[in-house]
Amino acid sequence: MNVENTPEEHPREESAETEPGSGGITRKTLLKAALIAVPMPLLISQVPALARNAADSGALLEPTPFCDDGDSPTIAQTEGPYFKPNSPRRSVLTGAGVALTVSGYVFNRSCQPVPNALLDFWQADTNGAYDNIGYTFRGHQFTDAQGAFKLTTIVPGLYPGRTRHLHVKVQAPNRPVLTTQLYFPGEPRNNTDTIFNPSLLMTVQTVGSRREATFDFVLNFTGTPPPTTPPPSTPPPGGGTWQAGTSYQGGAQVTYGGATYRCLQGHTAQAGWEPPNVPALWQRL
């Protein structure tokens, strides 16, 4: 599936490079996008809690921020100046730099995972440059049956006027495109970048010489109520001590399918989040 650049499919993205008076959408639109992706307090590290942690509350999730200030429709143009349509389908973007994985889920506002959602990523290389000729550090992928995705890439470099960030378009089947950016906690330029929004901070940890990040997208539509989570007494299909419906704290250990796993971050287990399926939550020992 190629990502076509049409007015219906791709509302134009705001960027630091769009200048007032240029005929495009101005900076003010993005500055209005102050919604919080999950209506929960920021963690001590100033990273928003993951949307998956609010799934058991029964309340609708707030959508991940996007921009629409009611201006007249903008003519179809390339996103950014650096977006390119027709990126190759791939989840591994290779090149020199500090290795980075970004994993997470795409949810709707009813806390349901969205399978087969399109995610199109693009970013700068380690020197802060975009490949505007080819497709280096550009690629699209689709979420699996559990709404999960995983990107393998590098930590992007800096360029003048912006903090460190990743670009992404997210689209559920037959739904509008969300165009947004993901940010890294603790970056000095976060405080001076006029586009930066703390609700788009990823949760990032250092593992050896690499970085592992997580982020959950929440798209602005609702669905039918998800099926009831099996009671804790229901044995997991893979065998072991892991149980859907159980609240796990970071550091807890479970067994599943004959292997032992350590919990990486607190959450309430759900069907589909078995340890082998969610490396962002469980580390195999």
N, C-alpha and C positions, 0 to 999 in steps of 0.2 A: 504494500500500500504506500503510495507516494503522498506526500503532504503538499497539496496544491495551495497556491496563494490567491484566494478569491475572497471578495468582500464577505460572502456568506460564511465561509469556513474559517477565516482567519481575521478577526478584528485586529486592527493595527496595533502594534505594541508600542508602548512608551519606552523611551530610552534616554540615557544621559546625553546622547548625541543629538536628539531632536531639539532644535533651537526655537525659541519663541519667534513668531512671525514668519516661519518657514513654510506655512501652509499646512503643516501637520498638527497633530495633537501636541499641546504644550506640556511643560513640566508640571503644571498645576494638577493635571489629571492624576498622575501617579501620587502626588503628595496627598491627594484626597483618599487614597486607598489605605486607610488606617484600621481596617477590620482585623480582628485577631483570629487566626486560623482555628484555634481551639479555645473555648471560653473557660480557660483554667489559668491560674497564676503562672507566671514565668518561674522556671526552676532557678535555683541559686546561681547556675551558670548563665542565666538570662536567655536560656533556650526554651521556646514554648514546649509544653507537654505534647506528646504525640497524640494524634487524633484517636488512635486505637485505644488509648487509655480512657477515653470518655465514652466508649461504645456501650458500656453497661448502664449509663446514667438514664437512658430512655429519652433524653432530650435531643432535639435536632442539633447537629453540629453547625457551626458557622462556616460559610464557604471560604476557601483560601482566597486572599485578596486578588481582585482584578479591577480593571479600570473601565468606567463608563460614566462620564459626567454629563451625558445628554447633549453633547455637541452634535452638529450636523455630521452625517456620515462622511468618513474620510475615504478618499479614493484608494483603491487597492494598490499597495506598494510593498516593496521588500521590508520585512520587519527589521527594525533596529537601524543601523545600516548593515548589520552583520548577519542577519538571518538569510539562509538560502533554502528554498524548497527542494524537494526530491532528494533528501538525504538518504544514504543507504540504510537498510534495515540491519542494525547490529547493536549489541549491548556492551561491546568492548571497544573502547577508543584508546589506541595505543600511541605512545610517544614518550619522549624524555620528560622526566619530572618526578615529583613525589607521588607515589601510587595512591589512588583514592577510589573507594567504592561508596556508592550512594544507593541505599535500599529503602524500601518502604512500601506503602500501599496507596491505592487510589480508592477513596470512599465517596459515596453520595451523602447528603445531609441526614439520611436516615441511618447512618452508621453502617451501611451495607458496602462490602467491597465491590468494586466495579471491574469485572473481567473484560479482557480484550480492549482496554483503554489504550489509546495511542499516547506515547510520550516521545517527543522529539527534542533532543538535547543538542546544544551547541555552546562552545566556550573558547576562551583564549588558551594559547599554549603556555608553557612555563615562562615565556618571555613577555607575555601579555599581548601577543599578536593573534589575530584571527586569520584562518585560511580562507581567503575570499576567491581563490582560484579552484581549489579542490574541496575535499570533504574531510580533511583532518580535524579531529575532535568535533565531528558532527555525526549524528546517527539517530535513528528512531527505533523504538521497540514497542511491544504490547504487554500489558499486564497478563498474568496467568489466571487460572480459574479462581484463585483466591484474591485477585486484585493486587498481587504483589509485583514489584519490579526490582531490578538491580542493574545499576550502571557501574562499569569498571572503567576508570579514566585516570587522570592526574589532577592534582591541585592546580587550578588555573593561576596564571601570573597576573600581575597588576599592570594597568596602564593608566595614563594621566586622567584624573578626575573621577575615577571609580574605585570602589572597594572590591575585594575578591568576590566573584560570583559565578554562578552557572545560569544559563538561559534554558528555559524549557517551555514547550507547548504541551498541554494535556487535553485530550478530548475523549470523552466517553462515546460509545457508538451512538450515532444519530443525535449528538448533543453539540452545543457550541464549544469552541476552542477557548481554553484558558491559557493566556500567555503570561508568564511570570518569571521570577528569578529566585534563586536560592543563595543564601549567604552563610558565611562562616563566623561562628562566635569568636570574640576576642580580637578581631581585626581592628587596628587603630583607625583605619579609614571608615569604619562603620559610622563613626561619629560625625564625619564631614561629608559623606556621600548623600546628596539630596534625594536620591531614589531609595536608599536603604530603608527597609521596613523590618523591625524586629520579629514580626509574626512569620517571616520567611526564613528565620534562622534554622539551619539544620542542627541536629544533635551530632557532635563530632567527637570521636575519641582517637587517640594515637595508639596503634598496635605495632610495636617494633618500629620499623622505618616507614610505615604506611599510615594512612588515615582511613577511618571507617565512619561513614555518616549515615544518618537515617532521617527521613522526612515523610510525612503522610499528607497527600493532597486530598482536599475535600472539595468536590465539585458541586455547583449550585443547582442541584435538583434532588428530589426525594423519590422514594420507591416504596414498595410494600414492606411491611414489617419483616425483619429477618426471622428465620426459624428460631424456635426456642433452643437455647444452649442445653446440651445434654446435662443431666444432673451429675454432680461429682461422683456418684456411685457407678456411673457407666464406665466400664473399662475402656481405655483407649484402644483403637484398632491395632496399633503396633505393639501393644503389650508394654507393661512397665508401670511406673508410678505417676507419670504425667496424667493430669486430669483436666478436661475442659471444665470451665466454671470455677477453677481454683485461682485464688489471688496469690501470685508469686512475687517475692521480693528479690532484688538484685543479690546474687550470690547463692540463691537456693539451687539445689541440685535435684535432678529427676533422672529417671531412666525411661527410655522409649526405644522400642525396636531392638533391644539388646545393647544399646549404647547409653552412656551417661552424659548428661548435659548440665552446664552451669547457666543460670539466668543472668543475662547481661543488664537488664533494666526491668523494674517492677511493672507488672501488668496483670490483668485478669485473662486467663487462658480462654480461648474460644476454639470451636471446631474449625479446622483449617489452619490453625496456628501451631500445629505439632512441631516439636523442636527441629526436625530436619527441614521443615518448610520455611522457617523464619530465622536465618542466621543473625538477623539484627537483634533478636531476643534471646537466642540460646547459642551457646558455644559448646561444641562437642569436646569432651575431655579424652 
